[in-house]
Amino acid sequence: MDLVLVRHARPERIVDADGPADPPLTAIGHRQARAAAGWLAGEHWDAVYVSPMVRARETADPLTSILGIDPVVEAGVREFDAEESSYIPMEEMKQDKAAFQAWLAEEAERNRDAFAGEVVDALEGIVQREKGKRVAVVCHGGVINIWAAHVLGIESGMFFEPDYTSIHRFLCSSRGHRSMVALNETAHLRSHPDLLLG
């Protein structure tokens, strides 16, 4: 089957929410989502799965609307920070070098084994349910890193930063072989340079 992971578009910044921060998309994020939908709608899709988080669901909306299908919510592809009370987009965090270095140090100390296991189990479950089909999964940067590392057989860390609405393609055989076809496609944003900036 063809398994295609799509990162959500740019979300709002939320700091110190009363509960888990679950931001919606920014105005640019909605434009990114529409651009991705227009690009992906040119291909055949049997199903679209989506993280339960708002930024992923809003990213999937234009595509599922064009396709005329209902997305399938998959809790196992939510982001590792789903329970955090703040969400600061990476490009904003990088502007404060000291804060960003502190965040990197904190991230290095975290054990992501449980998160990685949940992600791999969820995506392998989709592969088993959707044999022989082409499926899009709208999710998060951490999820994409975990799955790509799993397929490549490398340490399950955050080894690259997927762009907003970037597309990541994998082939999954019924015999258990997993291969990467493409990583971090952003061709749908190339004619809109302002959208590439996040």
C-alpha positions in Angstrom: 0.0 0.0 0.0 0.9 3.6 -0.4 1.1 5.4 3.0 1.5 9.1 2.8 2.1 11.2 5.9 1.2 15.0 5.7 2.3 17.4 8.4 -0.3 19.9 9.6 -0.1 23.5 8.5 1.1 26.4 10.7 -0.8 26.7 14.0 -1.4 29.6 16.4 0.9 30.1 19.4 -0.7 29.2 22.8 1.0 29.8 26.1 -0.1 28.6 29.5 -3.6 27.4 28.6 -5.9 26.2 31.3 -5.7 22.7 29.9 -3.8 21.0 27.0 -2.8 23.5 24.3 -4.6 22.5 21.1 -4.2 25.5 18.7 -6.1 26.1 15.5 -4.3 27.1 12.3 -3.2 30.7 11.6 -4.5 32.5 8.5 -1.3 31.4 6.7 -1.9 27.8 7.9 -5.3 27.7 6.3 -3.8 28.9 3.0 -1.1 26.2 3.3 -3.8 23.6 4.0 -5.7 24.7 0.9 -2.5 24.6 -1.3 -1.7 21.0 0.0 -5.3 19.9 -0.6 -5.2 21.2 -4.2 -2.0 19.3 -4.9 -3.0 16.1 -3.2 -6.5 16.0 -4.8 -4.9 15.3 -8.1 -4.1 11.8 -6.8 -6.5 8.9 -6.0 -7.1 8.4 -2.3 -8.9 5.5 -0.6 -8.9 7.0 2.9 -7.7 10.0 4.9 -6.8 9.5 8.5 -6.2 12.4 10.9 -4.8 13.1 14.3 -7.5 14.2 16.8 -5.6 17.5 17.4 -7.2 20.7 16.0 -4.3 21.7 13.8 -4.3 18.4 12.0 -8.1 18.2 11.6 -8.2 21.8 10.2 -5.3 20.8 7.8 -7.2 17.8 6.6 -10.6 19.6 6.1 -9.9 21.1 2.6 -8.7 17.8 1.2 -11.5 15.7 2.6 -14.0 18.3 1.4 -12.6 18.1 -2.2 -12.6 14.3 -2.1 -16.0 14.1 -0.5 -15.0 11.6 2.2 -15.0 11.7 5.9 -11.6 11.5 7.7 -10.9 8.7 10.1 -9.7 10.0 13.4 -6.6 8.0 14.7 -5.6 8.9 18.3 -2.3 7.1 17.9 -0.9 9.7 15.5 -1.4 12.7 17.9 1.8 14.7 18.8 4.0 13.9 21.8 3.1 17.4 23.3 -0.6 16.7 23.2 -0.9 17.2 27.0 1.3 20.3 27.3 -0.3 23.6 28.3 1.7 25.6 25.7 2.4 25.3 22.0 5.1 27.6 20.5 5.8 27.0 16.8 9.4 26.0 16.2 10.3 29.0 14.1 9.2 31.3 16.9 11.1 29.3 19.5 14.3 29.5 17.5 14.2 33.3 17.7 15.1 33.1 21.4 18.4 31.2 21.2 18.7 30.6 25.0 15.1 29.3 25.3 15.6 27.1 22.2 18.8 25.6 23.6 17.0 24.9 26.9 14.2 23.2 25.0 16.6 21.1 23.1 18.4 20.0 26.3 15.0 19.1 27.8 13.9 17.2 24.8 17.2 15.2 24.8 16.4 14.0 28.3 12.9 12.8 27.5 12.2 9.1 26.9 10.1 8.9 23.8 9.9 5.1 23.8 6.2 5.0 24.7 5.3 7.7 22.1 7.3 5.9 19.5 5.6 2.6 20.2 2.2 4.2 20.0 3.0 5.9 16.7 4.4 2.7 15.1 1.5 0.6 16.4 -1.1 3.1 15.0 0.5 3.4 11.6 1.1 -0.4 11.3 -2.6 -0.8 12.2 -3.6 1.5 9.3 -1.3 -0.5 7.0 -3.0 -3.7 8.0 -6.5 -2.3 7.6 -5.9 -0.6 4.3 -3.9 -3.3 2.4 -3.5 -2.5 -1.3 -4.8 1.1 -0.9 -3.5 4.6 -1.0 -3.9 6.4 2.3 -3.1 9.9 3.6 -2.5 10.5 7.3 -2.5 14.1 8.4 -0.4 14.3 11.5 2.6 15.9 13.2 6.3 16.4 12.9 7.1 14.1 15.8 5.0 11.4 14.3 6.7 11.7 10.9 10.1 11.6 12.5 9.2 8.4 14.5 7.8 6.6 11.4 10.6 7.7 9.1 13.2 6.5 11.7 11.3 3.2 12.0 11.3 2.6 8.3 15.0 3.6 7.9 16.1 1.5 10.9 17.7 4.4 12.8 17.4 5.8 16.3 13.9 7.1 16.9 14.8 10.7 17.7 13.8 13.9 16.0 16.3 13.7 13.2 14.8 16.4 10.9 12.3 19.2 10.9 9.4 18.5 8.5 8.0 21.7 6.9 4.3 22.7 7.4 2.1 20.6 5.0 5.1 18.7 3.9 4.4 15.3 2.2 6.2 12.1 3.1 5.6 8.9 1.0 6.2 5.3 2.0 5.5 1.9 0.4 4.4 -0.9 2.8 4.3 -4.5 1.5 2.1 -7.2 2.8 5.3 -9.1 3.7 6.3 -6.4 6.2 8.8 -4.5 4.1 8.7 -0.8 4.5 10.5 1.7 2.2 10.7 5.5 1.9 9.7 7.0 -1.4 10.0 10.7 -0.6 10.6 12.9 2.4 9.6 16.5 3.0 7.9 17.3 -0.4 6.8 20.9 -0.5 6.2 21.4 -4.3 2.7 22.6 -3.6 4.1 25.7 -1.8 6.7 26.6 -4.4 4.4 29.0 -6.3 3.6 30.7 -3.0 6.9 31.7 -1.4 5.2 33.4 1.5 3.7 30.1 2.5 7.1 28.4 2.6 8.2 30.8 5.3 5.7 29.3 7.8 
